[in-house]
């Protein structure tokens, strides 16, 4: 071995080797938190029942509003005329009627479907 090889070998042997520093258990803590969130979400612990946003009755009218995705939906039941009307908002300042249904025919169709008739 020549002189330069001996110096390189001795200098590399004299250098302390780096030991990997031990990191705190933050990775394990975050993994545990994520696992707990998955269990809670999957178990349905925080599920809530669907509710109307607002419902009220005035005279012969019963009114309910609900979220219809991109639109707000207004459902009106007129007990005097026995009809159901469904409206949606247009540009958040006008109402557009989507459906008007007589309650008697609505309930007849519902009974027929419940009994198995189309």
C-alpha positions as a LaTeX table, in Angstrom:
\begin{tabular}{lrrr}
\hline
Residue & $x$ (\AA) & $y$ (\AA) & $z$ (\AA) \\
\hline
Unk1 & 0.00 & 0.00 & 0.00 \\
Unk2 & 1.27 & 3.41 & $-0.79$ \\
Unk3 & 1.30 & 6.37 & 1.56 \\
Unk4 & $-1.90$ & 8.11 & 0.26 \\
Unk5 & $-3.94$ & 4.94 & 0.49 \\
Unk6 & $-2.79$ & 4.44 & 4.07 \\
Unk7 & $-3.73$ & 8.01 & 4.98 \\
Unk8 & $-7.21$ & 7.69 & 3.42 \\
Unk9 & $-7.77$ & 4.37 & 5.10 \\
Unk10 & $-6.62$ & 5.63 & 8.49 \\
Unk11 & $-8.64$ & 8.85 & 8.20 \\
Unk12 & $-11.79$ & 6.94 & 7.26 \\
Unk13 & $-11.23$ & 4.52 & 10.14 \\
Unk14 & $-10.73$ & 7.33 & 12.61 \\
Unk15 & $-13.98$ & 9.10 & 11.60 \\
Unk16 & $-16.81$ & 8.19 & 13.88 \\
Unk17 & $-19.59$ & 6.44 & 12.02 \\
Unk18 & $-22.92$ & 8.16 & 12.23 \\
Unk19 & $-25.43$ & 6.29 & 14.25 \\
Unk20 & $-29.00$ & 6.87 & 13.11 \\
Unk21 & $-30.61$ & 9.22 & 15.59 \\
Unk22 & $-33.70$ & 7.88 & 17.16 \\
Unk23 & $-36.72$ & 9.96 & 16.21 \\
Unk24 & $-39.53$ & 10.50 & 18.69 \\
Unk25 & $-42.63$ & 8.38 & 18.23 \\
Unk26 & $-44.56$ & 11.10 & 16.42 \\
Unk27 & $-45.01$ & 8.87 & 13.42 \\
Unk28 & $-46.58$ & 6.20 & 15.61 \\
Unk29 & $-48.75$ & 8.77 & 17.36 \\
Unk30 & $-50.07$ & 10.14 & 14.06 \\
Unk31 & $-50.69$ & 6.59 & 12.80 \\
Unk32 & $-52.69$ & 5.89 & 15.95 \\
Unk33 & $-54.75$ & 9.05 & 15.55 \\
Unk34 & $-55.52$ & 8.19 & 11.93 \\
Unk35 & $-56.52$ & 4.66 & 12.89 \\
Unk36 & $-58.84$ & 6.01 & 15.60 \\
Unk37 & $-60.46$ & 8.40 & 13.11 \\
Unk38 & $-61.03$ & 5.56 & 10.66 \\
Unk39 & $-62.66$ & 3.44 & 13.37 \\
Unk40 & $-64.89$ & 6.33 & 14.51 \\
Unk41 & $-65.92$ & 7.24 & 10.96 \\
Unk42 & $-66.48$ & 3.64 & 9.94 \\
Unk43 & $-68.45$ & 2.86 & 13.07 \\
Unk44 & $-70.88$ & 5.71 & 12.41 \\
Unk45 & $-70.54$ & 7.20 & 15.88 \\
Unk46 & $-71.12$ & 10.75 & 14.65 \\
Unk47 & $-73.92$ & 10.13 & 12.14 \\
Unk48 & $-76.99$ & 12.25 & 12.54 \\
Unk49 & $-80.50$ & 11.71 & 11.28 \\
Unk50 & $-81.74$ & 13.77 & 8.36 \\
Unk51 & $-83.84$ & 16.66 & 9.52 \\
Unk52 & $-85.82$ & 19.37 & 7.81 \\
Unk53 & $-84.13$ & 22.71 & 8.14 \\
Unk54 & $-87.34$ & 24.51 & 9.02 \\
Unk55 & $-90.97$ & 23.44 & 9.35 \\
Unk56 & $-93.99$ & 25.44 & 10.44 \\
Unk57 & $-97.78$ & 25.43 & 10.28 \\
Unk58 & $-100.01$ & 28.44 & 9.76 \\
Unk59 & $-103.75$ & 27.95 & 9.39 \\
Unk60 & $-104.35$ & 25.30 & 6.75 \\
Unk61 & $-100.78$ & 25.43 & 5.43 \\
Unk62 & $-97.82$ & 23.33 & 6.54 \\
Unk63 & $-94.49$ & 24.47 & 5.15 \\
Unk64 & $-91.10$ & 22.79 & 5.20 \\
Unk65 & $-87.78$ & 23.85 & 3.69 \\
Unk66 & $-84.86$ & 21.58 & 2.98 \\
Unk67 & $-81.57$ & 21.50 & 1.14 \\
Unk68 & $-81.95$ & 20.16 & $-2.39$ \\
Unk69 & $-78.29$ & 20.09 & $-3.35$ \\
Unk70 & $-77.73$ & 23.24 & $-5.38$ \\
Unk71 & $-81.23$ & 24.58 & $-4.63$ \\
Unk72 & $-83.36$ & 25.16 & $-1.60$ \\
Unk73 & $-86.62$ & 23.20 & $-1.70$ \\
Unk74 & $-89.93$ & 24.44 & $-0.28$ \\
Unk75 & $-92.72$ & 21.91 & 0.34 \\
Unk76 & $-96.21$ & 23.27 & 1.05 \\
Unk77 & $-99.18$ & 21.16 & 2.15 \\
Unk78 & $-102.57$ & 22.89 & 1.85 \\
Unk79 & $-104.95$ & 20.90 & 4.05 \\
Unk80 & $-108.00$ & 22.88 & 2.90 \\
Unk81 & $-107.50$ & 21.95 & $-0.78$ \\
Unk82 & $-105.72$ & 18.68 & 0.12 \\
Unk83 & $-102.76$ & 19.37 & $-2.15$ \\
Unk84 & $-98.99$ & 19.19 & $-1.96$ \\
Unk85 & $-96.83$ & 21.73 & $-3.81$ \\
Unk86 & $-93.06$ & 21.59 & $-4.25$ \\
Unk87 & $-91.05$ & 24.69 & $-5.16$ \\
Unk88 & $-87.36$ & 25.42 & $-5.69$ \\
Unk89 & $-85.46$ & 28.69 & $-5.52$ \\
Unk90 & $-84.24$ & 30.33 & $-8.71$ \\
Unk91 & $-81.20$ & 32.60 & $-8.23$ \\
Unk92 & $-82.01$ & 32.76 & $-4.50$ \\
Unk93 & $-84.81$ & 35.29 & $-5.04$ \\
Unk94 & $-87.62$ & 33.62 & $-7.05$ \\
Unk95 & $-89.62$ & 30.44 & $-6.61$ \\
Unk96 & $-90.38$ & 27.96 & $-9.36$ \\
Unk97 & $-93.10$ & 25.34 & $-8.91$ \\
Unk98 & $-91.74$ & 21.87 & $-9.55$ \\
Unk99 & $-94.77$ & 19.74 & $-8.72$ \\
Unk100 & $-98.39$ & 20.03 & $-7.61$ \\
Unk101 & $-100.10$ & 16.87 & $-6.44$ \\
Unk102 & $-103.51$ & 16.10 & $-5.00$ \\
Unk103 & $-103.00$ & 14.31 & $-1.69$ \\
Unk104 & $-105.85$ & 11.83 & $-2.31$ \\
Unk105 & $-104.34$ & 10.58 & $-5.59$ \\
Unk106 & $-100.87$ & 10.57 & $-4.04$ \\
Unk107 & $-102.03$ & 8.33 & $-1.18$ \\
Unk108 & $-103.98$ & 6.05 & $-3.56$ \\
Unk109 & $-100.84$ & 5.49 & $-5.65$ \\
Unk110 & $-98.77$ & 4.89 & $-2.50$ \\
Unk111 & $-101.27$ & 2.27 & $-1.26$ \\
Unk112 & $-101.31$ & 0.55 & $-4.65$ \\
Unk113 & $-97.49$ & 0.35 & $-4.70$ \\
Unk114 & $-97.44$ & $-0.97$ & $-1.13$ \\
Unk115 & $-99.88$ & $-3.75$ & $-2.13$ \\
Unk116 & $-97.72$ & $-4.68$ & $-5.11$ \\
Unk117 & $-99.59$ & $-2.99$ & $-7.96$ \\
Unk118 & $-97.56$ & $-0.76$ & $-10.29$ \\
\hline
\end{tabular}
